[in-house]
Amino acid sequence: MSLRFNFDIMKNTEEILELNKRQKEFYNADIHPKKNFASSLWSNFRNGALSDFRKKFDIKDRVYDEHKIWLGDISNKKILDLGCLRGNALSLYMAEHAKEYIGIDLSDVAIASLQKRIEEHHFKNASAIAVDFLSPEFHQTDFDIIYAYGVLHHFENFDLLVSKLKEKLSTNGVIISYDPLETSLPIKILRALYRPFQDDKDWEWPFTKSVITKIKTNFKVEEIRGVLGKSKYGVLLNLLPLNNNFKSRIIAKMVEQDWNIKQPEDIYSCMHTTMLLRKV
């Protein structure tokens, strides 16, 4: 490895660590700046019609259920819950059943909340730590599973992230991820229009086709699922004054087609993807 390459890695890491300090302040803040019109519009849609749609067609819970299957028997596994904030839907499950569980996040406020819950449940082999994943302060390695729900797309320098993930994983270790995509033209346009108004844009980098290629190059994609591909148009269909049974049948079929995607290239029409990746 050349000295120049080492220098570039160090420089990029330092820049990202500085950016992550701002990200920590953002998530630690009790009150965020008032949303502008564009942010409010997107937030209302995401927490309104889109959230209702995901619940109605069991999309969100289905992802967590699949993750639980992918986790398998974790009684002999060392797990890193990456960027978990106050804990996601599976954090306490992993904390209870894993041989060793470590949850980490930039936000010391959020992670203190998770640590309190761990202590209240008396999970002796679990801990929650406020630390930057890229920082040398986070020295733990040999994780059998890295669980990253809505986290990996926060790293603009994906090559640096891949290097760190490989460093932290045990031999034959796996990553379970869930992230947004920016691989279809309608979503690209919408994100481009919204991005100038986005208050967290400095650490929001939805996966592009080039990122998917890097994932395929560096890991074995053992399982992949698509979310809100064809079915994203079902959100609009669901709002139309048509027969409910008819709408539900059509949308359910769309959801299944997205979910049963087999190849990474087939997820490009989707808004989100979840993957089971193995270190090679």
BALUM-954176 format. One record per residue: y negated, x negated, z negated of N, C-alpha, C, O in turn; residue in three letters. Coordinates in steps of 0.1 Angstrom, whole numbers, padded with zeros to 4 digits, always signed. Layout:
BEGIN
YXZYXZYXZYXZAla/...
REM end
This chain:
BEGIN
+0012-0009+0000+0000+0000+0000-0012-0009+0000-0014-0018-0008Met/-0022-0007+0009-0033-0015+0011-0043-0013-0001-0044-0003-0007Ser/-0052-0024-0003-0062-0023-0013-0072-0012-0009-0077-0005-0018Leu/-0075-0011+0004-0084+0000+0008-0079+0014+0005-0087+0022+0000Arg/-0066+0016+0007-0060+0029+0004-0061+0032-0011-0064+0043-0015Phe/-0058+0021-0019-0059+0023-0034-0073+0026-0038-0075+0035-0047Asn/-0083+0020-0032-0097+0022-0035-0101+0036-0032-0108+0043-0039Phe/-0096+0041-0020-0100+0055-0016-0094+0065-0025-0100+0075-0029Asp/-0082+0063-0030-0075+0072-0039-0083+0072-0052-0086+0083-0058Ile/-0087+0061-0057-0095+0060-0070-0108+0067-0069-0112+0074-0077Met/-0115+0065-0057-0128+0071-0055-0126+0086-0054-0134+0093-0060Lys/-0117+0091-0047-0114+0105-0045-0111+0112-0059-0116+0122-0062Asn/-0103+0104-0067-0099+0110-0080-0111+0111-0089-0112+0121-0096Thr/-0119+0101-0089-0131+0101-0097-0140+0112-0094-0146+0119-0102Glu/-0142+0115-0081-0151+0126-0076-0145+0139-0080-0153+0148-0085Glu/-0132+0141-0079-0126+0153-0083-0126+0155-0098-0128+0167-0103Ile/-0124+0145-0106-0125+0146-0120-0139+0151-0124-0141+0158-0134Leu/-0150+0146-0118-0163+0150-0120-0165+0165-0117-0171+0173-0124Glu/-0160+0169-0105-0160+0183-0101-0153+0192-0111-0158+0203-0114Leu/-0142+0187-0116-0134+0195-0125-0141+0197-0139-0138+0207-0146Asn/-0150+0188-0142-0158+0190-0154-0167+0203-0153-0169+0211-0162Lys/-0172+0205-0141-0180+0217-0138-0171+0229-0138-0175+0240-0142Arg/-0159+0227-0132-0150+0238-0132-0146+0242-0146-0145+0254-0149Gln/-0144+0233-0155-0141+0235-0169-0153+0243-0175-0150+0253-0182Lys/-0165+0239-0173-0177+0246-0179-0177+0261-0173-0181+0270-0181Glu/-0173+0263-0161-0173+0276-0155-0164+0285-0162-0167+0296-0165Phe/-0151+0280-0164-0141+0289-0171-0143+0290-0186-0138+0299-0192Tyr/-0150+0280-0192-0153+0281-0206-0164+0291-0209-0166+0296-0220Asn/-0173+0294-0199-0185+0302-0201-0181+0316-0205-0172+0322-0199Ala/-0187+0321-0216-0184+0335-0220-0191+0345-0210-0185+0356-0208Asp/-0202+0341-0205-0209+0350-0196-0212+0342-0183-0219+0331-0184Ile/-0208+0347-0172-0210+0340-0159-0223+0346-0153-0227+0357-0157His/-0230+0339-0144-0242+0344-0138-0239+0357-0131-0228+0360-0126Pro/-0249+0365-0131-0248+0379-0124-0243+0377-0110-0249+0369-0102Lys/-0233+0385-0106-0228+0384-0092-0238+0389-0082-0246+0398-0085Lys/-0239+0382-0071-0247+0386-0060-0240+0398-0053-0229+0402-0056Asn/-0247+0404-0043-0242+0416-0037-0228+0414-0030-0219+0422-0032Phe/-0227+0402-0023-0215+0399-0016-0203+0398-0026-0192+0403-0024Ala/-0206+0390-0037-0195+0388-0047-0191+0401-0054-0180+0403-0056Ser/-0201+0409-0057-0199+0422-0063-0190+0431-0054-0181+0438-0059Ser/-0194+0431-0041-0186+0439-0032-0172+0435-0031-0163+0443-0031Leu/-0169+0422-0030-0156+0417-0029-0148+0419-0042-0137+0423-0042Trp/-0155+0417-0054-0149+0419-0067-0145+0434-0068-0134+0436-0073Ser/-0153+0443-0064-0150+0457-0066-0139+0461-0057-0130+0469-0061Asn/-0138+0455-0045-0127+0458-0036-0114+0452-0042-0103+0459-0042Phe/-0114+0440-0046-0102+0433-0051-0097+0440-0064-0085+0441-0065Arg/-0106+0444-0073-0102+0450-0085-0100+0465-0084-0096+0472-0093Asn/-0104+0471-0073-0103+0485-0070-0092+0488-0061-0080+0489-0065Gly/-0096+0491-0048-0086+0495-0038-0075+0486-0036-0063+0490-0035Ala/-0077+0472-0036-0067+0463-0033-0057+0462-0045-0045+0461-0044Leu/-0063+0462-0057-0055+0462-0069-0046+0474-0070-0034+0473-0074Ser/-0051+0486-0068-0044+0498-0068-0033+0498-0058-0021+0503-0060Asp/-0036+0492-0046-0026+0491-0035-0014+0482-0039-0003+0486-0037Phe/-0017+0471-0045-0007+0461-0050+0002+0468-0061+0014+0465-0061Arg/-0004+0476-0069+0004+0482-0080+0013+0493-0074+0024+0494-0077Lys/+0007+0501-0065+0014+0512-0059+0027+0508-0052+0037+0514-0053Lys/+0026+0496-0045+0037+0491-0037+0044+0479-0044+0051+0472-0038Phe/+0041+0478-0057+0049+0468-0065+0048+0454-0060+0058+0447-0061Asp/+0037+0450-0055+0036+0437-0049+0034+0426-0059+0041+0416-0059Ile/+0025+0428-0069+0022+0418-0079+0035+0416-0088+0039+0404-0090Lys/+0040+0426-0093+0052+0425-0102+0064+0419-0095+0072+0412-0101Asp/+0065+0422-0082+0076+0417-0074+0075+0402-0073+0086+0395-0073Arg/+0063+0396-0072+0062+0382-0071+0067+0376-0084+0074+0366-0084Val/+0062+0381-0096+0067+0376-0109+0082+0377-0111+0088+0368-0116Tyr/+0087+0388-0106+0102+0390-0107+0109+0380-0099+0120+0375-0103Asp/+0104+0377-0087+0110+0366-0079+0109+0353-0085+0119+0345-0085Glu/+0098+0350-0091+0096+0337-0098+0106+0335-0109+0111+0325-0112His/+0109+0346-0116+0119+0346-0127+0133+0342-0122+0140+0335-0129Lys/+0136+0348-0110+0149+0344-0104+0149+0330-0100+0159+0323-0102Ile/+0138+0325-0094+0137+0311-0090+0138+0301-0102+0143+0291-0101Trp/+0132+0306-0113+0133+0297-0125+0147+0295-0130+0151+0284-0134Leu/+0155+0306-0129+0169+0305-0133+0171+0303-0148+0162+0306-0156Gly/+0182+0296-0151+0184+0292-0165+0175+0280-0169+0177+0269-0163Asp/+0166+0282-0178+0156+0271-0181+0159+0265-0195+0151+0258-0200Ile/+0170+0269-0200+0173+0264-0214+0174+0249-0215+0173+0243-0225Ser/+0177+0242-0203+0178+0228-0203+0167+0221-0194+0168+0210-0189Asn/+0156+0229-0192+0145+0224-0183+0132+0221-0190+0129+0227-0200Lys/+0126+0211-0185+0112+0207-0190+0102+0213-0180+0103+0210-0168Lys/+0093+0221-0185+0085+0229-0176+0070+0226-0178+0066+0225-0190Ile/+0063+0224-0167+0048+0223-0168+0042+0236-0162+0045+0239-0150Leu/+0034+0243-0170+0027+0255-0166+0013+0250-0162+0005+0249-0171Asp/+0011+0248-0149-0001+0241-0144-0013+0251-0142-0011+0261-0136Leu/-0024+0248-0148-0036+0256-0146-0034+0271-0151-0037+0280-0145Gly/-0028+0272-0163-0023+0285-0168-0034+0293-0175-0031+0305-0179Cys/-0046+0288-0178-0057+0295-0185-0051+0299-0198-0046+0292-0206Leu/-0052+0313-0201-0048+0318-0214-0033+0322-0213-0027+0327-0223Arg/-0027+0319-0202-0013+0323-0200-0011+0333-0189-0019+0343-0189Gly/-0002+0331-0180+0001+0341-0170+0012+0350-0175+0016+0349-0186Asn/+0017+0358-0166+0028+0368-0169+0041+0361-0174+0048+0368-0181Ala/+0043+0349-0170+0056+0343-0174+0054+0331-0184+0064+0325-0188Leu/+0042+0329-0188+0040+0317-0197+0048+0318-0210+0055+0308-0214Ser/+0047+0329-0217+0054+0330-0230+0069+0331-0228+0077+0326-0236Leu/+0073+0337-0217+0088+0337-0214+0093+0322-0212+0103+0319-0218Tyr/+0085+0314-0205+0089+0300-0203+0088+0292-0216+0097+0284-0219Met/+0078+0295-0224+0076+0289-0237+0087+0291-0246+0091+0283-0254Ala/+0092+0303-0246+0103+0307-0255+0117+0301-0250+0125+0297-0259Glu/+0120+0301-0237+0133+0298-0233+0135+0284-0228+0147+0279-0227His/+0125+0277-0224+0126+0263-0219+0130+0253-0229+0127+0255-0241Ala/+0137+0243-0225+0140+0232-0234+0127+0225-0239+0125+0222-0251Lys/+0117+0224-0230+0104+0219-0234+0094+0226-0224+0096+0226-0212Glu/+0083+0231-0230+0073+0238-0222+0059+0232-0226+0055+0231-0237Tyr/+0051+0228-0215+0038+0224-0217+0029+0231-0208+0030+0231-0195Ile/+0019+0239-0213+0009+0246-0205-0004+0238-0205-0008+0234-0216Gly/-0010+0236-0194-0022+0228-0193-0033+0236-0185-0030+0243-0176Ile/-0045+0233-0189-0056+0239-0182-0069+0231-0185-0070+0224-0195Asp/-0079+0232-0176-0091+0225-0178-0099+0231-0190-0106+0224-0197Leu/-0098+0244-0191-0105+0251-0201-0099+0250-0215-0089+0255-0218Ser/-0106+0243-0224-0101+0242-0238-0102+0255-0245-0095+0258-0255Asp/-0112+0264-0241-0113+0277-0248-0101+0285-0244-0095+0292-0253Val/-0097+0286-0231-0086+0294-0227-0073+0288-0233-0064+0296-0237Ala/-0071+0275-0233-0058+0269-0237-0056+0271-0252-0045+0272-0257Ile/-0068+0271-0259-0066+0273-0274-0061+0287-0277-0053+0289-0286Ala/-0064+0297-0268-0059+0310-0269-0044+0311-0267-0037+0317-0274Ser/-0040+0303-0257-0025+0303-0254-0018+0296-0265-0007+0300-0269Leu/-0023+0285-0270-0017+0277-0281-0016+0286-0294-0005+0286-0301Gln/-0025+0294-0296-0025+0304-0307-0013+0313-0306-0006+0316-0315Lys/-0011+0319-0294+0000+0328-0291+0013+0321-0292+0023+0327-0298Arg/+0014+0309-0288+0026+0301-0290+0030+0299-0304+0041+0301-0308Ile/+0020+0296-0312+0022+0294-0327+0026+0307-0333+0034+0307-0342Glu/+0019+0318-0329+0022+0331-0335+0037+0335-0333+0043+0342-0341Glu/+0042+0331-0321+0056+0334-0318+0066+0324-0323+0078+0325-0321His/+0061+0313-0329+0069+0302-0334+0078+0296-0324+0090+0293-0326His/+0072+0293-0312+0080+0286-0301+0078+0271-0304+0068+0265-0301Phe/+0089+0265-0310+0088+0252-0315+0088+0241-0304+0083+0230-0306Lys/+0093+0244-0292+0094+0234-0281+0083+0237-0271+0084+0232-0259Asn/+0072+0243-0275+0062+0246-0265+0048+0242-0271+0046+0241-0283Ala/+0039+0238-0262+0026+0234-0265+0016+0237-0254+0021+0238-0242Ser/+0004+0239-0257-0007+0241-0247-0018+0231-0249-0023+0229-0260Ala/-0022+0224-0238-0031+0213-0239-0042+0214-0229-0040+0218-0217Ile/-0054+0212-0234-0066+0212-0225-0067+0198-0219-0071+0188-0226Ala/-0064+0196-0206-0064+0183-0200-0065+0185-0184-0060+0195-0179Val/-0070+0175-0178-0071+0176-0163-0058+0170-0158-0054+0159-0161Asp/-0051+0177-0149-0038+0173-0143-0039+0159-0136-0030+0152-0137Phe/-0051+0156-0131-0053+0144-0123-0057+0132-0132-0057+0120-0128Leu/-0060+0135-0145-0066+0125-0154-0054+0116-0159-0043+0121-0162Ser/-0057+0103-0161-0047+0095-0168-0044+0099-0182-0034+0095-0188Pro/-0052+0107-0188-0050+0112-0201-0037+0121-0202-0030+0123-0212Glu/-0034+0127-0190-0022+0135-0189-0010+0126-0184-0009+0124-0172Phe/-0003+0121-0194+0007+0110-0191+0021+0116-0190+0030+0108-0186His/+0023+0128-0193+0037+0134-0193+0043+0134-0179+0035+0137-0169Gln/+0055+0131-0178+0062+0131-0165+0076+0138-0166+0079+0143-0176Thr/+0084+0137-0155+0098+0141-0155+0099+0156-0158+0108+0160-0165Asp/+0091+0164-0152+0092+0178-0153+0102+0184-0143+0102+0180-0131Phe/+0111+0192-0148+0121+0198-0139+0115+0209-0130+0119+0211-0119Asp/+0105+0216-0136+0098+0227-0129+0083+0225-0132+0078+0224-0143Ile/+0075+0226-0121+0061+0228-0122+0057+0242-0117+0059+0245-0105Ile/+0053+0250-0126+0049+0264-0123+0034+0265-0120+0026+0262-0129Tyr/+0030+0269-0108+0016+0268-0104+0012+0282-0098+0013+0283-0086Ala/+0009+0291-0106+0005+0304-0102-0010+0304-0099-0018+0304-0108Tyr/-0014+0305-0086-0028+0305-0082-0035+0293-0085-0047+0293-0089Gly/-0029+0281-0083-0035+0268-0088-0036+0258-0077-0047+0252-0076Val/-0026+0256-0069-0026+0245-0059-0038+0245-0049-0042+0235-0045Leu/-0043+0257-0047-0054+0258-0037-0067+0254-0043-0078+0254-0036His/-0067+0250-0056-0080+0246-0062-0082+0231-0059-0093+0225-0064His/-0073+0224-0052-0075+0210-0049-0079+0208-0035-0070+0210-0026Phe/-0091+0204-0032-0095+0202-0018-0088+0190-0012-0084+0191+0000Glu/-0086+0180-0020-0078+0168-0015-0063+0170-0017-0058+0167-0028Asn/-0057+0177-0007-0043+0181-0009-0034+0169-0009-0023+0169-0016Phe/-0037+0158-0002-0029+0146-0003-0028+0140-0017-0017+0136-0021Asp/-0039+0140-0023-0040+0135-0037-0031+0144-0046-0024+0139-0055Leu/-0032+0157-0044-0024+0166-0052-0009+0164-0050-0002+0163-0060Leu/-0005+0162-0038+0009+0160-0034+0014+0148-0041+0025+0148-0047Val/+0006+0137-0041+0010+0124-0047+0012+0126-0062+0021+0121-0068Ser/+0003+0134-0069+0004+0136-0083+0016+0145-0086+0023+0143-0096Lys/+0018+0155-0078+0030+0164-0081+0043+0156-0080+0051+0158-0089Leu/+0044+0148-0070+0056+0140-0069+0058+0130-0081+0069+0128-0086Lys/+0047+0125-0085+0047+0116-0097+0052+0123-0109+0059+0117-0118Glu/+0048+0136-0111+0051+0143-0123+0065+0150-0123+0070+0153-0134Lys/+0070+0152-0111+0083+0159-0110+0095+0149-0113+0094+0137-0110Leu/+0105+0155-0119+0117+0147-0121+0124+0146-0107+0121+0153-0098Ser/+0135+0138-0106+0143+0137-0094+0149+0151-0092+0155+0157-0101Thr/+0147+0156-0080+0152+0169-0076+0144+0181-0083+0149+0192-0083Asn/+0133+0178-0088+0125+0188-0095+0119+0198-0085+0118+0195-0073Gly/+0114+0210-0090+0109+0220-0081+0095+0225-0085+0091+0223-0097Val/+0088+0230-0076+0075+0237-0078+0076+0251-0074+0082+0255-0063Ile/+0071+0260-0082+0070+0274-0079+0055+0277-0078+0048+0276-0088Ile/+0051+0281-0066+0036+0283-0063+0033+0297-0058+0042+0304-0053Ser/+0020+0300-0060+0015+0313-0054+0000+0310-0051-0007+0307-0060Tyr/-0003+0312-0038-0017+0308-0034-0022+0316-0023-0014+0322-0015Asp/-0035+0318-0021-0041+0325-0010-0040+0316+0003-0040+0304+0002Pro/-0041+0323+0014-0040+0316+0027-0053+0318+0035-0060+0328+0033Leu/-0056+0309+0044-0066+0311+0054-0061+0307+0067-0066+0297+0074Glu/-0051+0314+0072-0043+0310+0084-0044+0321+0095-0039+0318+0105Thr/-0050+0332+0092-0051+0342+0102-0066+0344+0105-0074+0343+0097Ser/-0069+0348+0118-0083+0349+0122-0091+0359+0114-0102+0356+0110Leu/-0085+0371+0111-0093+0381+0103-0097+0375+0090-0108+0377+0085Pro/-0088+0369+0083-0090+0363+0070-0100+0351+0071-0109+0350+0062Ile/-0099+0343+0081-0108+0332+0083-0122+0337+0084-0131+0332+0078Lys/-0124+0348+0092-0137+0353+0094-0143+0359+0081-0154+0356+0077Ile/-0135+0367+0074-0139+0373+0061-0143+0362+0051-0153+0363+0044Leu/-0135+0352+0050-0137+0341+0040-0150+0333+0044-0157+0329+0036Arg/-0152+0331+0057-0163+0324+0062-0176+0331+0059-0187+0325+0055Ala/-0176+0345+0060-0187+0353+0057-0190+0353+0042-0202+0354+0038Leu/-0180+0353+0034-0181+0354+0019-0184+0341+0013-0191+0341+0002Tyr/-0179+0330+0018-0180+0317+0011-0194+0313+0007-0196+0307-0004Arg/-0205+0315+0015-0218+0310+0011-0223+0317-0002-0231+0312-0009Pro/-0217+0329-0006-0221+0336-0017-0211+0334-0029-0213+0340-0040Phe/-0201+0327-0027-0190+0325-0037-0194+0315-0048-0197+0304-0045Gln/-0194+0319-0060-0198+0311-0071-0188+0300-0075-0192+0291-0082Asp/-0176+0302-0071-0165+0292-0074-0160+0284-0062-0149+0279-0062Asp/-0168+0284-0051-0163+0279-0038-0160+0264-0039-0152+0259-0030Lys/-0166+0257-0048-0163+0242-0048-0149+0239-0052-0144+0228-0050Asp/-0142+0248-0058-0128+0246-0061-0118+0257-0056-0108+0260-0062Trp/-0123+0263-0046-0114+0274-0040-0112+0270-0025-0121+0270-0017Glu/-0099+0265-0022-0096+0261-0009-0083+0267-0005-0072+0261-0005Trp/-0083+0280+0000-0071+0286+0005-0063+0278+0015-0069+0271+0023Pro/-0050+0279+0015-0042+0270+0023-0045+0273+0038-0046+0284+0042Phe/-0046+0262+0045-0048+0263+0060-0034+0259+0066-0025+0256+0059Thr/-0034+0260+0079-0021+0256+0086-0018+0241+0084-0007+0237+0083Lys/-0028+0233+0083-0026+0218+0081-0020+0216+0067-0012+0207+0065Ser/-0024+0224+0057-0019+0223+0044-0004+0227+0044+0004+0220+0037Val/-0001+0238+0051+0013+0242+0052+0022+0231+0058+0033+0229+0054Ile/+0016+0224+0068+0023+0213+0074+0026+0202+0065+0037+0196+0064Thr/+0016+0199+0056+0018+0188+0046+0028+0192+0036+0036+0184+0031Lys/+0028+0205+0032+0039+0210+0023+0053+0208+0029+0062+0203+0022Ile/+0054+0212+0041+0067+0210+0048+0071+0196+0049+0083+0192+0049Lys/+0061+0187+0051+0064+0173+0053+0068+0166+0040+0077+0157+0040Thr/+0063+0171+0029+0065+0164+0016+0075+0170+0007+0080+0164-0003Asn/+0079+0183+0009+0088+0190+0001+0098+0198+0009+0095+0201+0021Phe/+0109+0201+0004+0118+0210+0010+0115+0224+0006+0115+0228-0006Lys/+0111+0233+0016+0108+0247+0013+0121+0255+0012+0127+0258+0022Val/+0125+0257+0000+0138+0264-0003+0136+0279-0001+0145+0285+0004Glu/+0125+0284-0006+0123+0299-0005+0108+0301-0002+0099+0293-0006Glu/+0105+0311+0006+0091+0314+0009+0090+0329+0011+0099+0336+0017Ile/+0079+0335+0006+0077+0349+0007+0062+0351+0012+0053+0344+0008Arg/+0060+0361+0020+0047+0364+0025+0042+0377+0017+0049+0386+0014Gly/+0029+0377+0015+0022+0388+0008+0010+0392+0016+0001+0384+0019Val/+0009+0405+0018-0003+0411+0025-0005+0404+0039-0015+0399+0042Leu/+0006+0405+0047+0005+0401+0061+0002+0414+0069-0010+0418+0070Gly/+0012+0419+0075+0010+0432+0082+0006+0443+0072-0002+0452+0076Lys/+0010+0441+0060+0007+0452+0050-0007+0452+0045-0011+0461+0039Ser/-0015+0441+0049-0029+0442+0045-0036+0453+0052-0046+0459+0047Lys/-0031+0456+0064-0037+0468+0072-0033+0481+0065-0039+0491+0068Tyr/-0023+0480+0057-0018+0492+0050-0029+0497+0039-0029+0508+0035Gly/-0037+0487+0035-0048+0491+0025-0057+0501+0031-0061+0511+0025Val/-0060+0499+0044-0069+0509+0051-0061+0521+0054-0067+0533+0053Leu/-0049+0520+0058-0041+0532+0061-0039+0540+0049-0039+0553+0050Leu/-0038+0534+0038-0036+0541+0025-0048+0550+0021-0047+0560+0014Asn/-0060+0546+0027-0072+0554+0024-0074+0566+0033-0082+0574+0030Leu/-0066+0566+0044-0068+0577+0054-0062+0590+0049-0053+0590+0041Leu/-0068+0601+0053-0063+0615+0048-0051+0619+0056-0052+0629+0064Pro/-0040+0611+0055-0028+0615+0061-0017+0618+0051-0019+0617+0039Leu/-0006+0623+0056+0005+0627+0047+0009+0615+0039+0012+0604+0044Asn/+0010+0617+0026+0013+0605+0017+0027+0599+0019+0028+0587+0019Asn/+0037+0608+0021+0050+0603+0024+0051+0594+0037+0057+0584+0037Asn/+0043+0599+0047+0043+0592+0059+0036+0578+0057+0042+0568+0062Phe/+0025+0578+0050+0018+0565+0048+0027+0556+0040+0027+0544+0043Lys/+0033+0561+0030+0041+0552+0021+0053+0546+0028+0056+0535+0026Ser/+0059+0554+0037+0071+0548+0045+0066+0537+0054+0072+0526+0055Arg/+0055+0539+0061+0050+0529+0070+0046+0516+0063+0049+0505+0067Ile/+0038+0518+0052+0034+0506+0044+0045+0499+0037+0045+0487+0037Ile/+0055+0506+0032+0067+0500+0026+0074+0491+0036+0079+0480+0032Ala/+0075+0496+0048+0081+0488+0059+0073+0475+0061+0079+0464+0063Lys/+0060+0476+0061+0052+0464+0063+0053+0454+0052+0055+0442+0055Met/+0054+0459+0040+0055+0451+0028+0069+0443+0029+0069+0431+0026Val/+0079+0450+0033+0092+0444+0034+0092+0433+0045+0099+0422+0043Glu/+0086+0436+0056+0085+0426+0067+0078+0413+0063+0082+0402+0066Gln/+0067+0415+0055+0060+0403+0050+0069+0395+0040+0070+0383+0040Asp/+0076+0403+0031+0083+0397+0020+0096+0389+0026+0100+0379+0020Trp/+0101+0394+0036+0114+0388+0042+0111+0377+0052+0120+0374+0060Asn/+0100+0371+0052+0097+0360+0061+0106+0349+0058+0109+0346+0046Ile/+0110+0341+0068+0120+0331+0066+0115+0317+0068+0119+0307+0062Lys/+0105+0315+0076+0099+0302+0080+0085+0301+0076+0077+0311+0076Gln/+0080+0289+0072+0066+0287+0068+0056+0291+0079+0046+0297+0076Pro/+0060+0289+0092+0051+0293+0102+0049+0308+0103+0038+0313+0108Glu/+0058+0316+0098+0057+0330+0099+0048+0336+0089+0045+0348+0089Asp/+0043+0328+0079+0034+0334+0069+0019+0334+0073+0010+0338+0066Ile/+0016+0328+0085+0002+0326+0089-0006+0339+0090-0018+0339+0089Tyr/+0001+0351+0092-0006+0363+0092-0009+0369+0078-0016+0379+0077Ser/-0004+0362+0068-0005+0368+0054-0017+0363+0047-0023+0353+0051Cys/-0021+0370+0037-0032+0366+0028-0028+0357+0017-0036+0349+0012Met/-0015+0359+0013-0010+0350+0002+0004+0346+0005+0011+0353+0013His/+0009+0336-0001+0023+0332+0000+0028+0326-0014+0020+0320-0021Thr/+0040+0328-0016+0047+0322-0028+0059+0314-0023+0066+0318-0014Thr/+0060+0302-0029+0071+0293-0024+0078+0286-0035+0073+0284-0046Met/+0091+0283-0032+0099+0275-0041+0101+0261-0033+0108+0261-0023Leu/+0095+0251-0038+0095+0238-0032+0103+0228-0040+0102+0227-0052Leu/+0111+0220-0033+0119+0210-0040+0115+0196-0036+0112+0193-0024Arg/+0114+0187-0046+0110+0173-0043+0121+0166-0035+0133+0168-0038Lys/+0117+0159-0025+0127+0152-0017+0124+0137-0017+0131+0129-0010Val/
REM end
